[in-house]
Amino acid sequence: MSAAPGPTNDGFTMIGRPPVRANLVLIVILSGILATIVGWGLGSIIDSVFDVALVPIITIPFCFLLTAGICLSYLATTFRPVGVDTVRGTALLGGETVPLRSIVSGELLTRNPAATTPALSLRLTTDTGARARIIVNGGWLRSLPTSDLVPLVALIAGSGIPDDTGQDPLDVGRERISRSLAGKGSDVMIGRRGFIGDCITVAESTGDVKLLDAVVQAAGPLGRSIRDEAMQAAQGAVEEVARGYQDVAPAAPEASNPTPLVPPAPQYGSVVAVEDEATAVDDDTDDDRFRRPDDPARLAAEQIVDRVHLDKLGDRNGALGNRDAERGDRDAERGDPDDGRELPSWIPPQDQARVRSWLADNDDVVHLQPIPETVGARTLRKVCDWILIGLAGIGLLAIFGAAIAEGVIDRLLPSDANALVAVAVVGSALLAFVAWIVGGIARAREIHIAQRFSLDWFDRRGPEQRRRGLPPVLLQHFLGPIPASRLFAAGAYAGTCLGGVGVLAGALLSVDPEELGATGPIMLGVSLVLTAIGTVLFIVRWRRVKRQRALAVELGGERLAYLGNL
């Protein structure tokens, strides 16, 4: 990997390759596949209606040009060329030369948070309102090479973006968590100091010393100040750890090498994680992309929901080393967060005390799962699920058995056998519907009890605990489905679908009232009522989902907000 500057254009060092040129092959391949499918189908329809031969020969190229043209036009207009000229103190934004100091704000736009690799782009705005966007992590599109960190840092360092956005990092984290739970992207304002610190961390993690030096030099005095503070903090942390281990006997091999935690992706908010140089990841694979492997907010929510390890804050199975009960109670009573367990190196020294307090909360509630009051409802739900599987098997067996029997015997089955098959299929469907309803009620009861238990536990705690938030073991009950979610969804879909079909049928039957009498108007009225009920259920369900998401962000407190800011 090289720290050499990127291509130049009229004295400007360009940041990233033009998206159209970088992704041309991908766009051509995807457009060709889509055009073949759509164009062939469209040509077949035209041929069947107008009896025109060889229509696909025209429709397929037409669809290809249309699809590729839309994609290329979008990339060309959205991600126009961006460059920097530090000698003249100017920047190239979408073909317009502007002073660096005229760039007054920057936003990191995260899109498609549910994707494995969500799209991340940096939007810059000048004091005249002109805008330009740089693809940082493109997901499907090509991401920004790490070698382009140098001109990117030079652009941000010379801009008029404030050093600090003035936003509370935890407020930013809560907003990102909230939007991630709703499946939406997020826009985060950047500050010069925080963004340059993140870029320095990214350069350091590559193991390329030349790249790191070039990034620090491009950042000027601000970069040298950030680097010096990071080295001083890391040196202080090393000395503190060394003092703590002076009088401690060597631990057993398995205890001294706990399960490593996955380090976070580079931060772009106001909170900057300082990484020790001794523990930096040596990555010389020339991948030359700095990626966010997953959206941290969505990752945190999924990890809590799935009851797996919280890679960023430890886990409830003891990957960071569990304390015994006596020590846990004693530390909780005296409020001492320094319990001696080893923390990942990426956690900055100023945040280690709060992380230890979160881990202490996790230890204190790990025994609360499963909640005893939910065992009965959970057992009933699992029994209903197995009944559903069994009834589905019976129905399919009856259908396939009748088909195979008719094929083997080579004649129609007797009426008694056909009646038996009909009873098996219809009866299985009815019983399955009942089991599905009962399972939904049991699931709603299970979630309601678990949420009520978590809220009661939270209400009995003091203000410090409320500030820290619910531990993941209890918070997970608010990050999943709402109580009766299955029943709300079933009623809403059934009401709107049946009502919509009934409205059409009722309108048709009302055309000739002399023969059908009041059948049409009655069906029309009943269908309108069903449609209204389904619509109301949709609205009620969505409001409850939004209310529970807001409650989850509030109950998550400081720890969930901290995760959202990573």
C-alpha positions in Angstrom: 0.0 0.0 0.0 1.3 3.4 -0.9 0.8 6.8 0.5 1.3 8.4 -2.9 -1.2 11.1 -3.8 -4.1 10.2 -6.2 -4.4 11.4 -9.8 -4.3 15.1 -10.5 -6.5 17.3 -12.6 -5.5 20.9 -13.3 -3.4 21.0 -10.1 -6.1 19.3 -8.0 -5.4 16.0 -6.3 -8.5 14.0 -6.9 -10.2 12.1 -4.1 -11.5 8.7 -5.2 -12.0 7.4 -8.7 -15.0 8.7 -10.6 -17.9 6.4 -9.7 -19.0 6.0 -13.3 -15.5 4.8 -14.4 -14.9 2.7 -11.3 -18.2 0.8 -11.4 -18.7 0.7 -15.2 -18.2 -3.1 -15.4 -20.6 -3.8 -12.5 -23.3 -1.5 -14.0 -23.0 -3.1 -17.5 -23.3 -6.7 -16.1 -26.3 -5.9 -13.9 -28.0 -3.9 -16.6 -27.4 -6.7 -19.1 -29.0 -9.3 -16.8 -32.0 -7.1 -16.0 -32.4 -6.0 -19.6 -32.4 -9.7 -20.8 -35.1 -10.7 -18.3 -37.3 -7.6 -18.7 -36.8 -7.2 -22.4 -37.5 -10.8 -23.3 -40.7 -10.8 -21.2 -41.8 -7.4 -22.7 -41.0 -8.7 -26.2 -43.0 -11.9 -25.7 -46.0 -9.9 -24.5 -45.9 -7.6 -27.5 -45.4 -10.5 -29.9 -48.4 -12.3 -28.5 -50.7 -9.2 -28.7 -49.6 -7.7 -32.0 -48.0 -10.8 -33.7 -44.7 -9.0 -34.4 -41.8 -11.4 -34.8 -38.3 -10.8 -33.4 -39.5 -8.1 -31.0 -37.0 -9.1 -28.3 -34.2 -8.1 -30.6 -35.4 -4.5 -30.1 -36.8 -4.6 -26.5 -33.6 -6.1 -24.9 -31.2 -3.4 -26.2 -33.8 -0.7 -25.4 -34.1 -2.0 -21.8 -30.3 -2.2 -21.5 -29.7 1.4 -22.6 -32.5 2.6 -20.4 -31.3 0.8 -17.2 -27.6 1.6 -17.8 -28.4 5.2 -18.6 -30.4 5.7 -15.4 -27.6 4.2 -13.3 -24.8 6.1 -14.9 -26.7 9.4 -14.9 -27.5 9.0 -11.2 -23.8 8.4 -10.3 -22.6 11.2 -12.6 -24.9 13.8 -11.1 -24.7 12.6 -7.4 -21.0 11.9 -7.0 -19.3 14.5 -9.1 -15.4 14.9 -9.0 -13.9 16.2 -5.8 -10.3 17.4 -5.5 -8.0 19.5 -3.4 -5.2 21.9 -4.0 -3.4 22.7 -0.8 -1.0 25.1 -2.5 -3.7 27.4 -3.7 -6.1 26.6 -0.8 -8.9 25.6 -3.2 -11.1 22.6 -3.8 -12.8 21.2 -6.8 -16.4 20.4 -6.1 -18.4 19.1 -9.0 -16.5 21.1 -11.6 -16.5 24.3 -9.6 -13.4 25.8 -7.9 -14.1 27.1 -4.4 -11.9 28.2 -1.5 -11.2 25.5 1.1 -12.5 27.8 3.8 -15.9 28.1 2.1 -16.6 24.4 3.0 -18.6 25.0 6.2 -20.2 21.6 7.0 -19.8 17.9 6.4 -22.2 15.1 6.9 -21.7 11.3 6.9 -24.7 9.7 5.2 -25.3 6.0 6.1 -27.8 4.3 3.9 -29.2 0.7 3.8 -28.3 0.0 7.4 -29.9 -3.5 7.0 -27.3 -4.5 4.4 -24.2 -6.5 5.2 -22.1 -3.6 4.0 -24.1 -0.4 4.3 -23.4 2.5 2.0 -21.5 5.4 3.6 -20.7 8.7 1.9 -19.4 12.1 2.9 -21.4 15.2 1.8 -19.7 18.6 1.8 -21.5 21.9 1.7 -20.1 25.3 1.0 -21.3 28.7 2.4 -23.1 29.3 -1.0 -25.1 26.1 -0.7 -23.1 24.1 -3.3 -22.7 20.4 -2.4 -20.6 17.4 -3.3 -20.5 13.8 -2.2 -17.6 11.4 -1.8 -18.2 7.6 -1.6 -16.5 6.3 1.5 -17.9 2.8 1.6 -20.0 2.0 -1.4 -21.4 -1.4 -0.5 -22.0 -2.6 -4.1 -20.0 0.3 -5.5 -16.3 0.7 -5.2 -15.2 2.1 -1.8 -12.6 4.9 -1.2 -9.0 3.6 -1.2 -7.1 4.2 2.0 -4.4 5.9 0.0 -6.9 8.7 -0.6 -7.0 9.4 3.1 -4.2 11.9 2.5 -6.0 14.3 0.1 -9.3 13.7 2.1 -7.6 14.8 5.4 -6.0 17.8 3.6 -9.4 18.8 2.4 -11.0 18.6 5.8 -8.1 20.2 7.6 -8.1 23.2 5.4 -11.9 23.6 5.3 -14.1 25.9 7.4 -15.8 22.9 9.1 -15.8 23.6 12.9 -13.5 21.5 15.1 -16.4 20.4 17.2 -20.0 20.0 16.0 -21.3 21.0 19.5 -23.5 17.9 19.6 -23.7 15.6 22.5 -22.1 12.3 21.2 -24.7 10.3 23.2 -27.6 12.2 21.6 -26.1 11.4 18.2 -25.8 7.8 19.2 -29.4 7.6 20.4 -30.6 9.1 17.1 -28.6 6.6 15.1 -29.8 3.7 17.1 -33.4 4.9 16.8 -33.1 5.2 13.0 -31.3 1.9 12.7 -34.1 0.1 14.6 -36.5 1.6 12.1 -34.4 0.4 9.2 -33.5 3.9 8.1 -30.2 5.5 7.3 -28.7 8.3 9.4 -27.0 11.7 8.8 -24.2 12.6 11.2 -22.5 16.0 11.2 -18.7 15.8 11.5 -16.2 18.0 13.2 -12.7 18.5 11.9 -11.0 17.2 15.0 -13.1 14.0 15.3 -13.0 13.2 11.6 -9.3 13.7 11.3 -8.7 11.6 14.4 -10.8 8.8 12.9 -8.7 9.0 9.7 -5.5 8.8 11.6 -6.8 5.7 13.4 -7.7 4.2 10.1 -4.2 4.9 8.7 -2.6 3.5 11.8 -4.7 0.3 11.6 -3.3 -0.4 8.1 0.2 -0.9 9.5 1.6 1.4 6.8 4.0 3.9 8.6 4.4 6.0 5.4 0.7 6.4 5.0 0.3 7.3 8.7 3.0 9.9 8.5 1.5 11.4 5.3 -2.0 11.6 6.9 -0.6 13.3 10.0 1.4 15.7 7.8 -1.6 16.5 5.6 -3.7 17.4 8.7 -1.1 20.0 9.8 -0.9 21.3 13.4 -4.3 19.8 14.2 -3.1 16.3 13.1 0.1 16.5 15.1 -1.9 17.6 18.1 -4.3 14.7 17.8 -1.5 12.3 17.3 0.4 13.6 20.3 -2.6 13.3 22.6 -3.3 9.8 21.4 0.3 8.7 22.1 0.2 10.3 25.5 -3.1 8.6 26.4 -1.8 5.2 25.1 1.4 5.6 27.1 -0.6 6.5 30.2 -2.8 3.4 29.7 0.2 1.2 29.3 1.8 2.5 32.5 -1.4 2.1 34.4 -1.8 -1.5 33.3 1.9 -2.2 34.1 1.4 -0.9 37.6 -1.7 -3.0 38.1 0.2 -6.2 37.1 3.3 -5.6 39.2 1.9 -7.5 42.3 -0.3 -9.9 40.4 0.8 -13.5 39.9 0.8 -14.8 36.3 -2.6 -16.2 35.4 -3.3 -19.5 33.7 -2.9 -19.5 29.9 -6.6 -19.8 29.3 -7.4 -16.9 31.7 -4.7 -14.7 30.3 -6.0 -15.0 26.8 -9.7 -14.2 26.9 -11.9 -14.5 23.9 -11.0 -11.4 21.7 -13.6 -8.9 21.0 -14.3 -7.6 17.5 -12.9 -4.0 17.3 -15.3 -1.4 16.1 -15.2 0.1 12.7 -13.6 3.5 12.3 -15.5 6.2 14.2 -16.7 9.3 12.4 -18.6 11.0 15.3 -17.4 13.1 18.2 -16.1 10.2 20.2 -12.6 9.1 19.1 -11.3 5.8 20.2 -7.5 5.8 20.8 -5.8 2.6 19.8 -2.5 1.5 21.3 0.3 1.3 18.7 1.5 -1.9 20.1 -1.9 -3.6 19.4 -2.6 -2.0 16.0 -3.6 -4.5 13.3 -0.9 -5.1 10.7 -2.9 -5.3 7.5 -0.6 -5.1 4.4 -3.0 -7.0 2.1 -3.3 -3.9 -0.2 -7.1 -4.1 0.1 -6.9 -0.3 0.1 -10.3 0.3 1.4 -11.4 1.4 4.8 -14.8 -0.2 5.4 -17.5 -0.3 8.0 -18.2 -4.1 8.0 -21.6 -3.4 9.4 -23.6 -0.5 10.7 -22.7 -0.5 14.4 -26.2 0.6 15.5 -27.9 -2.3 13.6 -25.2 -4.7 14.8 -25.7 -3.7 18.4 -29.5 -4.2 18.1 -29.2 -7.5 16.4 -26.6 -8.8 18.9 -28.9 -7.9 21.8 -32.0 -9.4 20.1 -30.3 -12.6 19.2 -28.8 -13.0 22.8 -25.3 -13.4 21.4 -22.1 -11.7 22.5 -22.1 -7.9 22.6 -18.8 -7.6 20.8 -18.3 -4.0 21.8 -19.2 -4.2 25.5 -18.5 -7.8 26.5 -20.9 -10.6 26.9 -23.0 -12.4 29.5 -21.0 -15.7 29.1 -17.8 -14.3 30.5 -15.5 -13.6 27.6 -13.9 -10.8 29.6 -13.7 -12.9 32.8 -16.6 -13.2 35.2 -16.4 -12.2 38.8 -17.7 -14.4 41.6 -20.9 -13.4 43.3 -19.2 -12.1 46.4 -16.8 -9.8 44.6 -19.6 -8.6 42.3 -21.9 -7.7 45.2 -19.0 -6.0 47.0 -17.9 -3.9 44.0 -21.5 -3.0 43.3 -22.0 -1.7 46.8 -18.9 0.4 46.9 -19.4 1.6 43.3 -15.9 0.6 42.3 -15.8 0.1 38.5 -12.2 -1.2 38.4 -12.8 -4.9 39.0 -9.5 -6.0 37.4 -10.9 -7.6 34.3 -9.1 -7.1 31.0 -10.7 -4.8 28.5 -10.0 -4.6 24.7 -7.2 -2.3 23.7 -9.5 -0.2 21.4 -11.5 1.2 24.4 -10.0 4.6 25.1 -8.8 5.2 28.7 -11.4 7.8 29.4 -14.2 5.3 28.6 -12.9 2.3 30.5 -14.6 3.2 33.8 -18.0 3.4 32.2 -17.4 0.2 30.3 -16.5 -1.6 33.5 -19.8 -0.4 35.1 -21.7 -1.7 32.1 -20.0 -5.1 32.5 -20.8 -5.1 36.2 -24.5 -4.6 35.3 -24.4 -7.5 32.9 -23.0 -9.8 35.6 -25.7 -8.7 38.1 -28.6 -9.7 35.8 -27.2 -12.7 33.9 -29.1 -15.0 36.2 -32.4 -13.4 35.4 -32.7 -15.3 32.1 -35.0 -17.0 31.5 -37.6 -15.2 33.5 -39.6 -17.8 35.4 -43.0 -16.3 34.7 -42.4 -16.7 30.9 -41.7 -20.4 31.0 -45.3 -21.5 30.7 -46.1 -19.1 27.8 -42.8 -20.0 26.0 -43.6 -23.8 26.4 -47.1 -23.3 25.0 -45.7 -21.3 22.0 -43.2 -24.0 21.2 -45.9 -26.7 21.4 -48.1 -24.7 19.0 -45.1 -24.4 16.6 -44.6 -28.2 16.6 -48.4 -28.7 16.1 -48.2 -26.4 13.1 -45.4 -28.4 11.6 -47.2 -31.7 12.3 -50.5 -30.5 10.7 -48.7 -29.2 7.7 -47.1 -32.6 7.3 -50.5 -34.3 7.6 -52.1 -32.1 4.9 -49.2 -32.5 2.5 -49.1 -36.3 3.1 -52.8 -36.6 2.3 -52.5 -34.6 -0.9 -49.4 -36.5 -2.2 -50.7 -39.8 -1.0 -53.9 -39.3 -3.0 -51.9 -38.2 -6.1 -49.5 -41.2 -5.9 -52.4 -43.6 -5.3 -54.2 -42.4 -8.3 -51.1 -42.8 -10.4 -50.4 -46.3 -9.2 -53.9 -47.6 -9.3 -54.5 -45.8 -12.6 -58.0 -44.9 -11.8 -59.9 -42.4 -9.6 -60.0 -43.0 -5.9 -63.4 -44.1 -4.4 -65.6 -41.3 -3.0 -64.9 -42.4 0.6 -61.1 -42.0 0.0 -61.6 -38.6 -1.6 -63.8 -37.5 1.3 -61.1 -38.6 3.7 -58.4 -36.7 1.9 -60.6 -33.5 1.9 -61.3 -33.9 5.6 -57.6 -34.4 6.3 -56.6 -31.3 4.3 -59.4 -29.0 5.5 -59.2 -30.2 9.1 -55.5 -29.7 9.2 -55.9 -26.2 7.9 -58.5 -25.3 10.5 -56.6 -26.8 13.4 -53.4 -25.2 12.1 -55.2 -21.8 12.1 -56.3 -22.4 15.7 -52.8 -23.5 16.8 -51.3 -20.4 15.0 -53.7 -18.1 16.9 -53.0 -19.8 20.3 -49.2 -19.5 19.6 -49.6 -15.8 18.8 -51.4 -15.3 22.1 -48.7 -17.2 24.0 -46.0 -15.2 22.3 -47.7 -11.9 23.1 -48.1 -13.0 26.7 -44.4 -14.0 26.9 -43.2 -10.6 25.6 -45.6 -8.7 27.8 -44.4 -10.5 31.0 -40.7 -10.1 30.0 -41.2 -6.3 29.4 -43.1 -5.8 32.6 -40.4 -7.7 34.5 -37.7 -5.5 33.0 -39.5 -2.3 33.7 -40.2 -3.3 37.3 -36.5 -4.1 37.8 -35.5 -0.8 36.2 -38.0 1.2 38.4 -36.3 -0.3 41.6 -32.9 1.1 40.6 -31.3 4.4 41.4 -30.6 7.4 39.1 -27.1 6.1 38.2 -28.5 2.8 36.9 -31.1 4.7 34.9 -28.4 6.8 33.3 -26.4 3.7 32.4 -29.5 2.0 31.0 -30.9 -1.5 31.0 -28.4 -4.4 30.6 -28.7 -6.2 27.3 -30.3 -9.3 28.9 -33.3 -7.2 29.8 -33.2 -4.6 27.0 -33.5 -7.4 24.4 -37.3 -7.7 25.2 -37.9 -4.2 23.8 -35.8 -4.6 20.6 -37.9 -7.4 19.2 -41.5 -7.6 18.1 -44.2 -5.8 20.0 -46.7 -7.9 22.1 -49.4 -9.4 19.8 -47.5 -8.4 16.7 -48.5 -11.6 14.9 -52.2 -11.1 15.7 -52.2 -7.4 14.7 -50.5 -8.2 11.4 -52.8 -11.1 10.7 -55.9 -9.1 11.4 -54.7 -6.1 9.4 -53.7 -8.2 6.3 -56.9 -10.3 6.5 -59.1 -7.2 6.8 -57.6 -5.2 4.0 -57.3 -8.2 1.6 -60.8 -9.6 2.2 -62.2 -6.2 2.3 -60.6 -5.1 -0.9 -61.8 -8.2 -2.8 -65.3 -7.7 -1.2 -65.5 -4.1 -2.3 -64.9 -5.0 -5.9 -67.3 -7.9 -5.8 -70.0 -5.8 -4.0 -69.6 -3.0 -6.5 -70.2 -5.5 -9.4 -73.1 -7.2 -7.7 -74.7 -3.8 -7.0 -75.0 -3.1 -10.8 -78.1 -5.3 -11.2 -80.1 -4.9 -8.0 -83.4 -6.3 -9.5 -82.1 -9.9 -9.6 -79.7 -10.0 -6.7 -81.6 -7.7 -4.4 -79.7 -6.3 -1.5 -76.8 -8.8 -1.8 -74.4 -6.4 -3.5 -75.0 -3.4 -1.2 -74.7 -5.6 1.9 -71.4 -7.2 0.7 -70.1 -3.7 -0.2 -71.0 -2.4 3.3 -69.4 -5.4 5.1 -66.3 -5.2 2.9 -65.9 -1.4 3.6 -66.1 -2.2 7.4 -63.5 -5.0 7.0 -61.2 -2.7 5.1 -61.5 0.0 7.7 -60.8 -2.4 10.5 -57.7 -3.7 8.7 -56.4 -0.2 8.1 -56.9 0.7 11.8 -55.0 -2.4 12.9 -52.1 -1.4 10.6 -52.0 2.1 12.1 -52.3 0.8 15.7 -49.5 -1.7 15.1 -47.2 0.8 13.5 -47.8 3.3 16.3 -47.0 0.6 18.9 -43.8 -0.3 17.1 -42.7 3.3 17.0 -43.6 3.7 20.7 -41.6 0.6 21.7 -38.6 1.7 19.6 -38.5 5.1 21.4 -38.9 3.3 24.7 -36.0 1.0 23.8 -33.7 3.9 23.0 -34.7 5.6 26.3 -34.2 2.4 28.4 -30.9 1.6 26.7 -29.5 4.7 28.3 -25.8 5.6 28.0 -24.5 2.2 26.8 -26.8 2.0 23.8 -26.1 5.6 22.9 -22.4 4.9 23.1 -22.8 2.0 20.7 -24.7 4.2 18.2 -21.9 6.7 18.1 -19.2 4.2 17.1 
